[in-house]
Amino acid sequence: MIDFIKDFFNKISEHGFSDNEEEKFQQTRIATCALLLEMATIDGEFSETEKANIVEILKREYGLSGEDVDSLISAASEQLEESIDLWRFTNLINEHSTIEQKLQIIEMIWRIAYTDGKLDQHEDYLVHKLATLLRLTHHELIQAKLKVILPR
C-alpha cells in the first residue's frame, strides 16, 4: 500500500483520475485522510487524541491495519504540505464518490472537529468550506453534524 500512496498524486498529475475501481477507492481514502488531517491541525495543534481518532476512524471505515493507517497518514501529511489548497482533494472525492459517501466523509470530519468536545471558529469555517467544496447542501452538513453530536 505504501508504494501506491507514494505514486498516487504523481499518477493523477500525469494521467488524471483512474478508471480502475480499486485505485479510485484508494485515491478517495488518501484524499479523505488529508481532509481529516487538515481539520485536526486547523487550530494550530495536532493532539494525540485527534491522531488517535483519525486512526480509529480510518481503521473502522476502511478496514485498514495499523501499519496501513500510519502509511496513509504519512503520505496524506506530505501531500498536504505540498498542496496550496484543498480543492485537489475534494475534487478527487467528488469525481469518485456518491452523495452517501460524501456525507460519510463529512461526518468523519465533524468527528475530528468535535474531538475535544467543542467547535472553535477555525474548525467551523473549515467544515463549512469543505461541505461547499464537496457540493453538499447546508441541510446535509447540519444533518451530518447532528448525527455526530447527537448519537442515537
N, C-alpha and C positions, 0 to 999 in steps of 0.2 A: 504494500500500500504506500509506503514512503516514497518509492520511485514514482508512483503515479502522482502523488501530491507534488513532488518537485517539478515534474514536467507539465503539470496541469495548466497553469496560466500561460506558459510558453506556447503550448499547443493551441490554446484559444487565440492568442495573439497572431499566430502563424496561419491557422486553419479555420478559425471560427469555432462555433459550438459543435459538439459531437452529435452524430446521429445514432450512436450506439447507446442503448438504454442503460447499460451498466455504467458507462462513462458519464452519462447525463446525471445519474444518481450520485456518483462520486463527486462530480463538479458541484452539484447542489449542496452536498454535505460540506464541502470546503467553504463555499460562499456563506452558508448558514453559520458555520463556526466563526468566520470572520465577523459577521454581524453581532454574534454573541460576545465576542471579544471586544468589539467596539463599544457595545453597551456597558460591559464590565469596566472599561477603562475611561469612559466619558467623563467621570468625575475626578480624574487625575490619579486614581489609585486602583490597583488590581489586588483585592484582598484574597486571602486563601479560601475564604468562604465562597467568593464569587467563582474562583477557579474550580473548587470542588463541585459547585452547582453546574458549571458548564460541563465538567467531566461526567457527572451523573446524567445530565440531560442527553449528552451525545451517546453515552452507553445505552440508556433506556430507549431513546427514539430511533437510533440507528443500529443497535445491537453490536457495538464495537467493543473490542478488548481494550484494556487499559493502555497497552502499548500503541494500538492504533489511534486512540484518542490523543495520546501525547504527541504522536506524529502529526495528526490533524491540527492540533493547536499550534504546534511549532510552525508548520507550513502556513497556516492562516495568519499567524502573527507576522511572519515575514512578508506576506502579501499585503497586509495592512500597512506595514511600514513603507512599502514601495508605492502604495496607492495614493493618489491625490484626492480621491473621493470614494463614496460607497456605491456609486452608480454601477460600476462593473459587476459588483456582487449581486445587487438587486436585479440588474438586467438579466444576469445568468439565471437567477431564481425565476424571474418572470418567464423566461424562454422555456424552462424545463418543468415548471410546477403548475399544478391545478390550483384553483382557488382554495380548496380544502388544505392542500399542503402549505400554501402561503399563510393561511390562518394558523396552522400548527406552528409555523416558524415565528409568527408574531407573538403567539402565546409563549414560546420559548424565550423570546426577547423580553416579554413582560416578566417572566420568572426571574431572569437575571436582574432586571431593573428593581425588582422588589426583594432582592436577596437580603438586604438589611432592614426590610420592613417598612421602608419609606421610599418615596419617589422625589428626587430632587429635580430642580428646573432643567438641568442639562439632560438628565435621563428622559424627562417628559418631552423635551424638544426632540431628542433623537428618536424616540419611539414613534412620534408623530411624523417625523421626516421619513423614517423607514416605511411606515404604513403608506405614505404617499408614493414613495418610490416603488413599493410592491403593488401599487394600484388597488389598495384596499380602501373601502369607504370608512368614514368616521364611525359609522354604526358598527361595522365589522371590527374596527380597532377597539371600541369600547366593549363590545361583546367578548372579545378575547381577553381584555383586561379583567372583566368581571369573572370570567372562568378561572382566572389565576388568583384573584384576591378573595373571591367568594366560592371556595371549593365546595362541591356537593357532598 
